[in-house]
């Protein structure tokens, strides 16, 4: 089976299936198809399926022309019908792994996708989980579900592995194709074949590890490392404000050291699918072993508190100008979770807005990438243009995303006061009405 699959990979005869056509799945499907492998995308959302089949792109990291070309050539198609799994040789699971209301892992999408795959998979199929999850998921959850649902045996009838997604929306340098890939699998044959499949598509290095659990923990380490360091600078931001010290200048000075220091920056909280969520997966799993991840949980507490801290700072600024937070008009600039993208998953700006509204503030927002967002089941409409009148009408302007296509000199000139949580206005010369986080 191993040699047969290696031959099919070499001859580009593998048919690829990608389950979940979101920020991870669609770019991966596009790269597989561009490399010459016929690819089928699976998604339960009919709108995504229809858009892919029409060649209409909805992900910023995918080039519109690339999608149109591979769809027109018949290299990529999409469906909601999982019976087509019977036709594929390689399946990548790229579904969401959010937290539930108790801040515990919600792996229902992974479970349901795996069960759907198991119904139709054939002997010789490679299955790879790419969704971020807790260590042990591939072997403890995916393997039994696939074996039970298919009647096949892992290692003998099909190969199973884990390869964590590494997607950084908006990154102008590193995309799916040129970002190094980590692969762990159950058994040496599975590892060899799955790694070969990725090497046939990507320009980057494919780094193999000894088990899926190693690869799963590696992904958690990547983002927990960032969570802890961001928690450190967020705590320092609170302290430096009390000490009247500009932390942003401190960080700029520290990063001149050519070794032993990596710059991280404070902000109104953490956003995106990975950094705010992954530490919760690890701390949840650690409890199974009677272990308390004290350092990780401390950083999570600091980062989770930042939206409320930003509300308190906003209230203090308004108080200095004899304004109450209740009834004040606050214009929020940027609801994306990072600069220059249209992604607001887990965006701290949405939490800040929700807290401010709860205190009675009147909120308006402007984001050049996001004109409408949904939060807690409600749609929120943004301002269409950033005008002089809009800025002058606000009692306070709060910058929560550092989009580079915003004219911050214009913002400074027409705003009463600005609370800049992202140091987006660092190049503005006149700073008399600007306060930094």
Number of C-alpha atoms within 10 A of each C-alpha: 17 17 10 11 21 18 14 15 22 13 11 15 15 22 22 26 31 28 30 24 25 16 22 24 24 25 22 26 28 24 20 26 26 18 15 18 22 22 28 25 30 28 23 15 12 13 9 23 20 15 13 22 19 15 20 16 19 16 18 14 21 18 13 14 12 16 25 17 15 21 21 14 11 13 22 27 23 24 20 16 12 20 13 16 26 16 16 21 22 24 24 23 25 28 26 20 21 21 17 10 8 7 12 16 20 17 20 13 17 22 16 13 20 22 18 19 25 24 19 16 27 19 17 20 24 26 28 25 25 22 25 28 28 24 21 17 18 24 19 11 14 22 20 15 21 24 17 13 16 19 15 17 15 21 18 14 16 22 27 26 27 29 29 23 20 20 18 17 20 16 11 8 8 15 18 22 17 13 18 15 21 23 25 28 30 20 17 13 16 23 23 16 22 27 21 16 23 20 16 15 20 19 14 14 13 18 14 19 16 14 20 29 22 19 25 26 17 17 23 24 15 14 17 23 14 16 25 22 19 24 27 18 23 25 16 15 21 16 13 17 14 9 9 8 13 13 21 20 9 11 16 12 11 13 14 11 10 8 7 6 11 12 13 17 17 24 25 28 28 25 20 18 20 24 21 22 26 25 25 23 21 22 18 18 19 15 11 9 8 8 11 14 15 10 9 19 17 14 23 23 11 19 26 18 14 23 23 18 18 24 21 14 18 20 20 15 20 17 12 9 11 9 15 17 24 14 14 18 17 24 25 25 24 28 34 28 25 24 20 20 21 20 23 22 17 21 23 27 29 24 20 23 23 18 16 24 16 11 15 14 19 18 17 18 25 21 25 20 17 19 16 15 17 11 13 7 7 8 10 12 14 20 16 13 11 17 13 13 10 17 21 17 16 22 22 24 26 26 28 30 27 22 22 11 11 17 12 18 14 14 22 21 16 17 21 17 24 26 22 23 20 22 20 18 25 13 10 15 9 11 15 9 12 19 17 21 22
